[in-house]
């Protein structure tokens, strides 16, 4: 590690010592890659999509970055971090097809990026925000908050129901946009949220076509691209979107939390402030620099810049393992083939058998009886989570269209045998849940009727666990339940 003796600035190549791993040959994708991650022995990770996974070489680089910060914190926060941060933004701008480095700013996660964009619009009565039933929960609730706090702001919700086809999605989206536009008050602002890849179900959307439909109608298009960077090629300058946010800690192998927000020059006037507002904020007017919002994002309070700077080593890692095309090819094929294996083992169905919506995540129906799937039940969601964790493996489970599903992420450390193991575990787990549920005598008033009803009345869907007794079958929390100290309540399917 090289440290300055004066006010000189350093690049990351000067700060971080070369890693000898990159002089070696990378192994073939599959279980040979497990040793390059920090997974606990025996843990089967089929959920890269939620939180990502940090390669050991990136972890080591982050340790060096932390040490560099601590050598002289005043130097680091006043001078040192700026050139490396700009360098990372330059790398990302090139990688995602931005027109200029000043179109890329860093945020902690996609929820933060989406939230700051939505809160920068100057909302008024009659304005409309378009969301989907599958919009990610934090974004969904941000829209609800804007509606609740700005009188007259309307919400229009597009129903996205799987299984479906891309053609049907685009036809329905066009019809919905046309209807909103036709009935919108004169002079109203319309803003649409478009997912590039839906979180649950894990589905790659025809998002560029959906954006074009919005733009042809004069509607703002904000793209939630949380799962995109590292999972699909991006060329944002040709996308037509007004904003795009994506998490680098999911599929790009950066340290969490790390995401970027793309603000094309055409949209810069919308973005007046960061949250919290930076000390470098300049009021709108002739004295405000064109790139003031970039300066604000550079520093708006003390944070750990290590996750942002880790992007540099994440790119080095990805190049060493084989590059973007090879990673995408392996993970996409494994997801499709693995989904078939999982469906065979569980004797159920893949949501997207033709692969129209499948990149590196695949969705498969769980073997849970239809009478337990008629309405959303938070106790089932929690039981699925706890029982998977108890077996030292994990894949996301969620409820959609009166069925329980699993969303499985395929990564370079996985192979087909992992899907077989997961399938057998889920058969056993679902069988246990069905039996336990029938014997539990759960009151009807403890069941949320849908995911949205849980979000509106979360208490009704809560469940409790006594961790002194272990991760057993969850007991419902009703209006008459007293939850003692030591109990934990949560809803598994609002996880990312």
N, C-alpha and C positions, 0 to 999 in steps of 0.2 A: 504494500500500500504506500502510495506517495502522498505526503502532506505538504502543503505550501508553508513556506517560512515568511511569506509576506501576504500581499493581497492578490496574488496570482490565482487564476481559476484553473480548474482541472476538468478533464473529461472522464467519463466512466472507465475508459480503457487505461487511464493513468491511475485511477483510484483502485480498481479491482485487479488482482494478480491473475494471470492466465491460469485456466484450469486444465490440468493434464488430461482430463477425460476427453476433451475435444481433439486430442491427438490420437486417440484410439478409434477403432472401427466400431460403429454402433451395431448392436445385435438385431436380429429379426424381430418384428413386432410380435407381441404376445407375452407370455409369462417371463421371458428373459428380461423384460423391462421392469419387473417388480422391484428388483434390487436397487433401481435408481430412484425409487420413491421411499417415503418414510412410513409406509403402512405397517401397522402392528402385524406381527406374524400370524398368518392364517386369515386375516381380514380380507373379505371379498368386496371390493369397491366397484359397484355398478351404478354409481351416482355421481359421476364427474359433473353432470349438468348443474347441480345445486351450488357447489362451493369450489369446484375445481380441485386440483391436487398439485402440490408444488414439488417439482423434481429436486433431488438433493443438491444438485449443482446450483440451482437458483436459491435454495435455502442458504447454502454456503456464501453465495454472493450477498445475500441480504444481511448475513451476520457481519460481513466486511463493511457493508454500507452503514450499518448501525454503529460499528466501531469508529468509522470515519466521522460520523456526526458527533459522537461523544468526545472525540479528541479536542474539538474546539467548537462548541455549539454556536457561539456568536459568529464565528467565521462561516459555519455551515448555513445558518439561517439568514445571514445578511448577504452573503456572497456565494458560498460554495454550491448550494443546491441548484442555482439558476441555470448555468450552462448544461449540466446533465439533464435537467428537466426539459429544457428546450430540445436537447438531443433526442430524448425519448419521444417527444411530441413530433419531431421531424420523422423519426422512424415510423411512428404510427400513421402519420399523414401519408407517407409514401405507401405503406402497407394497405391502407383502406381506401386509397384513391381520392384523398382530399386534394383540393387545388393548391392549398398553401398551409404551412405549419400553423398559422394563426387561425385556422379553422378548427383546430383540435385543442381542447382543454381537458384537463384531468379532473375526475371526480372519484369519490370513494366506491360507488356502485351504481348500477343502472337506476335503482329507485331514487337515489339522490339526483342523478342527472335529469330524469323525467320530472321529478318534483320541482327542480329549480326552473326548468323550462315552462312548465304549466303555471307556476306562480309569477312568472315575468309577464305573461299576457295581461293586459289591462282589461279586465272583464267588466261587462255592463249588462244590464237587463236585456234579454232577448238573444244574447249570445248562446251558442250551442256547442257542447262537447260530445263527440261521438266516441263511444267505447264499445267493447265487446263483452259478452258474458265470460269470455276467457281472458280478458285483460288481467294482467298480474295484480294481485291483491293490493299492494301498496299504491300502484298507479290508480287502480279502481277506486280506492278510498280517497286518494288525493282529489280526484274528480268530484267525489261526493262532498268533500270538504269545501271545494270551491263553490259548488251548488248551494251548500248550506250557509255559506258566509257572504255570498254575493247575490242579493235578491234578483230573481228573474233569470239567472243563468240556468239553461235547460240541459238535461242529459238525454241523449238518444242512444239506445243500446242495440247493437247488431248481434243477432243470435248466430253463433258459430257452433254447429253441432256435427260431431264426428260419429261414424265414418261419413265421408263426403268425397267430392272430387274438386280439383282446382277450378274446373269450369263452373261448377255449381257455386263455389265460394265467390268467384268473380261476378257471376250473374246476380247473386243475392246482394253483394256489396254495391254493385252498380244501382240496383233497384233501391237499396236503402239510402244511398247518397242522393239519388234523384229525388226521393221522397222528402228527405230532410231539406234539401235545397228549395224544393217547391213550396214547402210550408214555413220556411224560416222568415221571421220578421224582416222587413226591409232595413238594410244597413247593418244587419247582425253579423257578427264574426262567427265562423264555424271552424272548429278545430277537431281533427280526427286523430285517434290513437291507432296506429297500425303496428301489429307485431310482425317482425321478420320471421321469428320462430316462436311459436306459442310455447309457454312453459309447461302447462298441463292442459291438454295432452302435449307431449313434445312433438310439435308438428311444424315443418318448414312451410311457410306461407308464400303465395305469389305476391309478395309485398310490393315489389316494384310496380306491378300492374295495379295493385290497390292504391298506391300512391298516385299513379297517373290518373286514375279515376277521380281522386280527390282534387288534383291540380286542375284537371279539365273543368271541374265544377267550381273552381275558385275557393277551395277549402284548404286550410292549413293541414299539413300531414307531419305528425311527429312519430318517428319510428322507434319503438322499443325493440332494440336489437341486442338484448342482454346475452342471448346465446349465439350470436352471429360470428363475432370476430374469433377466428381460430377454428370455426366449424364450417364456414362457407366463404368463398372469395367475395371481396367487397370492392366496389368502385363507386364511392359515394358521390363523386362529382357528376356522374351520369344518372343518379338514382331519382332525381326530381324531388326528393324529400326536403322538408324545411329544417328538420333536426333529426339527428340519429344518435342514439346512446347504446353503448355496448360494454360488457364487463370483460376486462382482460384477464381476470382471475379465474374465469370459468374454463374456456376452451383454449386460451392462449398461453396458459402456464405461468402467468405472473402471480405475485403474492397478493392474497386478498387483504383489504379491499382495494381494487384498482379497476377503474373504468375510464372511458373517454366519452366526451360529448362533442359531437361535430356540429359546429355553428357555421354554416356557409355564409358568405358575405351578404347574400340577399336577405338573410334572417337576423343579421347582427343588431338591427335597430330594436328588435323585440327584447333583446337581452340587456336590460339596464343594470342588473345587480346579481351578484352571487348571494348565496344564503349560507352563513351570515354575510351581510354586506361588508365588502373589503374597505380598508382604510384608503385604498387607491381609487375608490368610487368617485366619478366626476358626474355632476348633474347633466342631463340632456341639454344640448345647446352647442353653439359654435366652438366653445372651448373644450368640448369633450373629444379626446383622441379617438380615432376610428377603432383602435384596438384596446380601448379601455377595459372591455369585458375580459379580454385575455389577461391583462395585468391583474385584474381582480381575482381571477381563478388561480393565478400563479401564487398568490398569498392572500388568504382571507382568514387567517388565524393559525395558530401553531398546530401542526399535524406531523405525523411520521411520514416522510416522503419516500421511505424505503419501498413500499408497494409500487409506487409510480415508477421509481428508478429501476425496479426489478424487471420491467418490460425489456430492457436491453439484453439481459441474460436469458430471458425467456425466448427471445428471437434466436440467440446463439444456440440454445438447446434444441429448438425446433429445426434449425438448419442441420445440426449434428445428427438428429435421429432420421433425417431423410427428406425434410422439406414439406411444404404445405400440401402439394399434390399427393405425395405418398401417404401422409397422415390422413387426409380426407378420404382417399381411396380405401385404406384399410378400415377406418372406423365406420364409414358408410356401409361397406360390404358386410362387416361384422354385425352391425345393427340389423340389417335385413335378414341375414342368415340366422343370427341369434334369436330374432323374433320368431322365426319359424320353429326353431328348437324349443323355445319357451312355450309356444302355443301347443306344440305336440306333447310336451311333458305334462302340461296342465290340462290338456284336452279342451282348449278354448280357441280363441281367434285373435289374430293380429288386427289392429285397428285399420292399418293401411297396407293391405296385402300387395297392392301394385307398386308401392314405394313412392307414390306421388308426393307425399309429405315427409318422407323419411330421409334424414341425413345421418347423424350419429346417435340419435335417440329413437327408440322404438317403443310402441305402446301395445300391451297385450292384456286381454280380459282376464281377471282373476276368477278362480273357481269358487265363487260365493253364490249361494242359492238366491234365486230371484226374489224370494219373499224377504230377504234381508237387504235387497238392493233397490226396493221400490222407492224408498226415501233415503236421503242422506242421514247417516248416523255417526256422530263424532266418536262414539265408543269403538266402532269398527276401525275408523281411521287410526286411532291411538293404539289399538291392539295390534294392527298391522305393523306400525312403526316399532313398537316395543319388542314384538316377537322377532322381527327381522334383526334388530340390534342384538337381541339375546343370542341369536345364532351366528353372530360375528360376520354379518354381511348386510348389504343395504342396496335397495333400489327404491325410488319414489313410488308411492301408491296414491291414487286419487280417485275421486268419484266424478263420473261424467255420464250423462244421459241414462240414468238408472242402472248403471253398471259400475263395479269397482275394477280399476285397472292398475297395472304397474307400468311405470316409465323407466326404461332401462337405458343407461348411457353406455356406449361402446368407446373404449379408449385403447391406446397402444399397448397397455399392460394386460388387456383382456384377451381371451380367446373363446372359442365356442363352448368349451367345457364349463366355463363360468355360467353360461346360460342354463346348462343342464343342472348345475348345482342349485342355482337360484330357483329354477322351476320345481325341483323336488322339495326345496325348503318351503316354497309358497303353497304347494299342495298340502303339505303337513300343517302349515300355519293356518291356512284358510279352513281346513277341516276342524282344527281346534277352535277357531273363532265361531264357526257355525254351531258346534256343540255347546260351547260355553255361553253363547248368546241365547240359545234356546233355554238354558238352565238358569239364566241370570235374572229373569223376571224384571227387565228394565222398564220403568214407567214410560208411558208414551210422551209425557211432557218433558222428558229429558232429551228427546230426539229433535234435532233441527230438521226442518222439512226440506231444506236445500242448502247448498253452500252459501247462497246469498242470504238466506234467512239466518244462517249462523252468524254471518258478518253483521247483520242488523241486530240480532239478539244473541250474542255469544254465550250468555250464561246458560241458555237452554241446551246448548250442545256440548257443554264442558264435561269432562270426565276426570276422575281423580285416581291417583295411585298412592298406595302406602309403601314407600321405599324401604321401610323396615321389614316388609314381607316380600320384597322383590318385585320384579316386573310381571306380576300376575295379570289376570283379566281385569280391565279397568271398570271401576264402578261409576255409575252416572252421578253427576252433581245436580240435584233438583233444588227447587225453591226451599225445601225443608231440610236440605243437607247442610250440616255444619262441617266445614273442611278444616281438620285440625292442622296444627303446625307439622310440617314434614310431608304434607301432601303436595303434589305437583299437578297443575292442570295445563293442558295444552291441546291444540288441534293440529294433528300431523299434516294435513293436506294444505295448510296455508304456507308450508315450507316451500322454498323456491324450486 
